[in-house]
Amino acid sequence: ARTAHTRGLQAACWNSVVVRSLTLGDVQRAHTSLQIMDNEQLCNPLSEVLRQRIGAPAPRSAPGDIEWRRREKDEHEWVTNSLGFSLRLNKIEYYKEIGTLHYILGHGFHLDVPNIHKAIETFTREQELWLKLAGDEKGAVLDKVLRLHGQARLVVEVGLYVGYSSTRMASQMKEWGGKVISMEVDPYHAAISRNTIEWAGLTDHIDIWCGHSENLIPRLYERLPPKSIDILFFDQQGTKMHLDLQRIVEYNLLSDTAIIVGDNVLRPGAPQFM
């Protein structure tokens, strides 16, 4: 949170700290984090929901939207960091992902999962930005997979991104006590997603595991009984899908009725997985 490059990203990270602190029962750390947000004028709609939940004092600074500015097309796309490396701005600012969160929280769709998803899809269309989402027709496929399986107990997702597909699945699975474990390699994506998931009221139904899938899949083996995974959703780099699937199969983690879904298997492509 302290090293994030924009105030919008800082606010999202501090929100994530508060959510995680409350999940772990560390109310004092949640209070401290909210105070830091107040001091730095980063209070936002989600932080205030969390503040009210724990009975923290009202902030001295006025809460506002998650800060975000759409970069114009003619703005320079590359920057040079302190080590002399050229990096794309979208991977420093995370401006597309923060813009999505800005749109969700700014439109007030608290606990309304269908409208949260609609807001994400509307944001991408209005701003003409491409986000790696399993939305629209792809989202309908995920819905059908859930119906086809019938009360899946556990979905494992590789590639959380902004939390679209995980909240879409978990919002249906919570009716029968199902759960989603979602793996995400990028810690900023994980932090932003934690905002989306909390705003949707699904924090208790989605576990976020941050790290590389090849390092996290052994954790599944350590923590889960055999044949636990009912739906496996790959939404990561296509060249790694077959390797992750092989590890999961070797660990005997797929249930007898498991369904495996892969996104973007034709373009950019995942030929070995297919």
Buried (B, 14 or more C-beta within 10 A) or exposed (E): BEEBBBBBBBBBBBBBBBBBBBBEEBBEBBBBBBBBBBEBBBBBBBBBBBBEEBEBEEBEEEBEBBBBEBBEEEEEEEBEEEEEEEEEBEEBBBBBBBBBBBBBBBBEBBEBBEBBBBBBBEBBEEBEBEBBBBBEEBBEEBEEBBEEBEEBBBBBBBBBBBBBBBBBBBBBBBEEEBBBBBBBBBEBBBBBBBBBBBBBBBBEBBBBBBEEBEEBBEEBBEEBEEEBBBBBBBBBBBEBBBBBBEBBEEBEBBBEEBBBBBBBBEEEEBEEBE
